[in-house]
Amino acid sequence: MMKRQRVMRWRPGGYWYRTRTLPAALTAVLALGLSGCEKAPDASRASPTSAATQPASGATPGAAYVMIAFDRSTSRSQEEVTGDLALIKTVVDGLTFGDRVAILDVCAAGRTEACRPWSRKMPALRLGLHASHEDSLLLADARDDVRREIVKLSRMPRIRGTDLFATLYDVSDLLQETNLPVTLVMFSDMLQDASGIWMSRGQVPEPSSIGTRLHPPALRNVCVSVVGADASTDVGRRVKTFWERYFGAAGSNFSGDRYRRRATAPEPLFCHSRSPT
């Protein structure tokens, strides 16, 4: 079977058309070719969904956001503070490529003071998943920045008062800036001594006040650990019970085995294992 096709030709004075006959088999081949071209995907216009599933350039698997809240109130002994600083150093040593870290100063009167969280992002790997010598140097420099901030905070004068509630609201604000999994380590005796609550004097709110008089911030899925709290006394046990309910109402990942008087290694304070760098 033959098929007729109109063909345009140029000649002086304008275009003219003539009809030529193509074999049906050739017509079918051309039709299939054009059909295939119409359906061929354009690699330069990948769908947003497929692009979103690709890892970002320099992204580091296992990266996390580590937040450190440091309580420098007078209700804590110098020995406790010294032990905290040693453990914080170990936490900083474990920061790896792509991590972010925040240092939160637990102030006496919370947001009425100039207690702004300090934050630093660790450099991402520039090429592939293996660190070059220059990558390692950049990571070491970033860790040194964090250490200097910790030293500066540790040299600040001790304060009378502890507004843990305000600090936790600062944590909630920082959560809006990241998609990384978050671990919050609170180096504190967990005695809220501000905003009309004086736990150091035995004034521990009833857990029933949470959600009615006291409203926790949103800390969904944040891994919360505490170092420095004493649950060996009656008041200490009531304080621990209060915070268990408080962190639970906030939606965080909190467990009593991470509410400690002391800790010598950082690994048990994280809900997920950390890969060494």
C-alpha positions as CSV (number, residue, x, y, z in Angstrom):
1,M,0.0,0.0,0.0
2,M,1.3,3.4,-0.9
3,K,0.6,6.7,0.8
4,R,0.7,10.2,-0.8
5,Q,2.5,13.1,0.9
6,R,2.7,16.8,0.1
7,V,6.3,18.2,-0.2
8,M,7.1,21.9,-0.2
9,R,9.8,23.1,-2.6
10,W,11.3,26.5,-3.3
11,R,11.5,28.1,-6.7
12,P,11.8,31.7,-7.8
13,G,8.6,33.6,-7.0
14,G,7.8,31.6,-3.9
15,Y,7.1,28.1,-2.5
16,W,5.2,25.4,-4.4
17,Y,3.9,22.0,-3.4
18,R,4.0,18.7,-5.1
19,T,2.7,15.4,-4.0
20,R,4.9,12.4,-3.8
21,T,4.1,8.8,-2.8
22,L,5.8,7.0,0.1
23,P,5.7,3.3,0.7
24,A,3.3,2.4,3.6
25,A,6.1,0.6,5.4
26,L,8.3,3.7,5.5
27,T,5.4,5.8,6.6
28,A,4.8,3.4,9.5
29,V,8.5,3.6,10.5
30,L,8.4,7.4,10.5
31,A,5.3,7.4,12.6
32,L,6.8,5.1,15.2
33,G,9.9,7.3,15.3
34,L,7.9,10.4,15.9
35,S,5.8,8.7,18.5
36,G,9.0,7.6,20.4
37,C,10.4,11.1,20.3
38,E,7.2,12.5,21.8
39,K,7.4,10.1,24.7
40,A,11.2,10.3,25.4
41,P,11.9,11.8,28.8
42,D,13.9,15.0,28.9
43,A,16.8,14.4,31.3
44,S,17.3,18.1,31.8
45,R,13.8,18.5,33.2
46,A,13.7,15.8,35.9
47,S,10.6,15.8,38.1
48,P,10.8,17.6,41.5
49,T,10.0,14.3,43.2
50,S,12.9,12.5,41.7
51,A,15.3,15.4,42.3
52,A,14.2,15.6,46.0
53,T,15.2,11.9,46.5
54,Q,18.8,12.6,45.4
55,P,21.3,13.3,48.2
56,A,22.3,16.9,48.3
57,S,25.8,17.8,47.2
58,G,28.2,17.4,50.2
59,A,25.5,15.8,52.3
60,T,26.9,13.5,55.0
61,P,24.9,10.3,56.0
62,G,24.3,10.2,59.7
63,A,24.7,14.0,60.3
64,A,22.9,15.3,63.3
65,Y,22.1,18.5,65.3
66,V,23.7,18.4,68.8
67,M,22.5,20.9,71.3
68,I,24.3,21.5,74.6
69,A,22.5,23.4,77.4
70,F,25.0,24.5,80.1
71,D,23.7,25.5,83.6
72,R,26.2,27.7,85.4
73,S,24.0,28.4,88.4
74,T,25.3,28.5,92.0
75,S,23.2,25.5,92.9
76,R,25.9,23.4,91.2
77,S,29.3,22.6,92.6
78,Q,32.6,23.5,90.9
79,E,33.4,19.8,90.7
80,E,30.1,19.1,88.8
81,V,30.9,21.9,86.4
82,T,34.5,20.6,85.8
83,G,33.1,17.1,85.1
84,D,30.6,18.6,82.7
85,L,33.3,20.4,80.8
86,A,35.3,17.3,80.4
87,L,32.3,15.4,79.0
88,I,31.4,18.3,76.7
89,K,34.9,18.2,75.3
90,T,34.3,14.5,74.4
91,V,31.0,15.4,72.7
92,V,32.7,18.1,70.6
93,D,35.4,15.6,69.7
94,G,32.7,13.4,68.2
95,L,31.2,16.1,65.9
96,T,31.5,15.0,62.3
97,F,31.0,16.3,58.8
98,G,27.6,17.9,58.2
99,D,26.7,18.1,61.9
100,R,25.4,21.2,63.5
101,V,26.0,22.2,67.1
102,A,24.3,24.8,69.4
103,I,25.5,26.0,72.8
104,L,22.7,27.3,75.0
105,D,23.5,29.3,78.1
106,V,20.9,28.6,80.8
107,C,20.3,32.0,82.1
108,A,18.7,33.2,85.4
109,A,15.8,35.0,83.8
110,G,15.5,33.4,80.4
111,R,14.5,35.6,77.5
112,T,14.6,38.8,79.5
113,E,18.4,38.5,79.4
114,A,20.8,38.5,76.4
115,C,21.2,34.7,76.4
116,R,21.2,33.9,72.7
117,P,22.1,30.4,71.5
118,W,25.4,30.1,69.7
119,S,25.3,27.8,66.7
120,R,28.0,26.4,64.3
121,K,27.7,24.0,61.4
122,M,30.5,21.5,60.7
123,P,31.7,21.5,57.1
124,A,30.2,19.0,54.7
125,L,32.3,16.6,52.6
126,R,33.1,18.4,49.4
127,L,33.6,15.3,47.2
128,G,32.2,11.9,47.7
129,L,31.9,10.2,51.1
130,H,35.6,10.1,52.0
131,A,37.3,12.9,53.8
132,S,40.3,14.5,52.1
133,H,43.2,16.0,54.2
134,E,41.7,19.5,53.6
135,D,38.3,18.3,54.7
136,S,39.8,17.0,57.9
137,L,41.5,20.3,58.6
138,L,38.3,22.2,58.1
139,L,36.5,19.9,60.5
140,A,39.2,20.4,63.1
141,D,39.0,24.2,62.8
142,A,35.2,24.0,63.2
143,R,35.6,21.9,66.3
144,D,38.1,24.4,67.7
145,D,35.5,27.1,67.3
146,V,33.1,25.1,69.4
147,R,35.7,24.5,72.1
148,R,36.5,28.2,72.3
149,E,32.8,29.0,72.8
150,I,32.6,26.4,75.6
151,V,35.6,27.8,77.3
152,K,34.2,31.3,77.1
153,L,30.9,30.2,78.6
154,S,32.6,28.3,81.4
155,R,34.5,31.5,82.4
156,M,31.4,33.5,82.8
157,P,30.4,34.3,86.4
158,R,28.0,32.0,88.2
159,I,24.4,33.1,88.5
160,R,21.6,32.8,91.1
161,G,18.7,31.4,89.2
162,T,18.0,28.9,86.5
163,D,15.3,29.4,83.8
164,L,15.2,25.9,82.1
165,F,11.7,26.7,80.7
166,A,13.1,29.6,78.7
167,T,16.0,27.5,77.5
168,L,13.7,24.8,76.2
169,Y,11.7,27.4,74.3
170,D,15.0,28.5,72.6
171,V,15.6,24.8,71.7
172,S,12.1,24.7,70.1
173,D,12.9,27.8,68.0
174,L,16.2,26.2,66.8
175,L,14.2,23.2,65.6
176,Q,12.5,25.3,63.0
177,E,15.9,25.8,61.3
178,T,16.8,22.1,60.7
179,N,15.7,18.8,59.3
180,L,18.5,16.9,61.1
181,P,17.8,14.5,64.0
182,V,18.3,16.5,67.2
183,T,19.9,15.5,70.5
184,L,19.7,17.8,73.4
185,V,22.1,17.2,76.3
186,M,21.3,19.3,79.4
187,F,24.2,19.7,81.8
188,S,22.1,20.8,84.8
189,D,20.7,19.8,88.1
190,M,17.3,20.5,86.5
191,L,16.2,22.8,89.3
192,Q,14.0,25.4,87.8
193,D,14.5,28.6,89.8
194,A,12.8,31.3,87.9
195,S,9.3,32.4,86.7
196,G,7.8,31.9,90.2
197,I,9.0,28.3,90.5
198,W,11.8,27.5,93.0
199,M,12.6,23.8,92.9
200,S,15.8,24.3,94.9
201,R,13.4,25.2,97.8
202,G,11.3,22.1,97.3
203,Q,8.6,23.9,95.3
204,V,8.1,21.3,92.6
205,P,4.9,21.8,90.6
206,E,2.5,18.9,90.4
207,P,2.7,17.0,87.0
208,S,-1.1,17.8,86.6
209,S,-0.1,21.5,86.1
210,I,1.6,20.6,82.8
211,G,-0.7,21.6,80.0
212,T,-2.9,23.8,82.2
213,R,-0.6,26.2,84.1
214,L,2.6,25.2,82.5
215,H,2.9,24.8,78.7
216,P,5.9,22.9,77.3
217,P,7.3,24.0,74.0
218,A,7.2,21.7,70.9
219,L,10.2,19.3,71.1
220,R,8.9,16.5,68.9
221,N,11.3,13.6,68.5
222,V,14.1,15.5,70.2
223,C,16.4,13.1,72.0
224,V,16.7,14.6,75.5
225,S,19.4,13.6,78.0
226,V,20.3,15.1,81.4
227,V,23.6,15.1,83.2
228,G,23.8,16.5,86.7
229,A,20.4,15.8,88.2
230,D,20.2,14.0,91.6
231,A,17.2,11.7,91.9
232,S,18.4,10.1,95.2
233,T,16.3,12.4,97.5
234,D,12.6,12.9,97.8
235,V,12.7,16.3,96.2
236,G,15.0,14.9,93.5
237,R,12.6,12.1,92.7
238,R,9.7,14.6,92.4
239,V,11.8,16.8,90.2
240,K,12.6,13.8,87.9
241,T,8.9,12.8,87.8
242,F,8.0,16.4,86.8
243,W,10.5,16.5,84.0
244,E,9.4,13.1,82.7
245,R,5.9,14.4,82.3
246,Y,7.1,17.7,80.9
247,F,9.3,16.2,78.2
248,G,6.6,13.7,77.4
249,A,4.0,16.4,76.9
250,A,6.6,18.2,74.7
251,G,6.7,15.2,72.4
252,S,10.4,14.5,73.0
253,N,12.2,11.2,73.2
254,F,13.0,11.1,76.9
255,S,13.9,8.1,79.0
256,G,14.7,7.8,82.7
257,D,18.0,6.0,82.0
258,R,19.3,9.2,80.3
259,Y,18.5,11.3,83.4
260,R,21.8,11.0,85.3
261,R,23.8,12.4,88.1
262,R,27.1,11.8,86.2
263,A,28.2,10.4,82.9
264,T,31.7,9.6,81.7
265,A,31.0,8.8,78.1
266,P,28.7,10.6,75.6
267,E,27.5,7.6,73.6
268,P,24.7,6.6,76.0
269,L,23.3,10.1,75.9
270,F,22.4,9.7,72.2
271,C,19.3,7.9,71.1
272,H,21.1,6.8,67.9
273,S,24.6,5.5,67.6
274,R,27.2,8.0,66.3
275,S,29.8,6.9,63.7
276,P,33.3,7.9,64.6
277,T,35.1,10.2,62.2
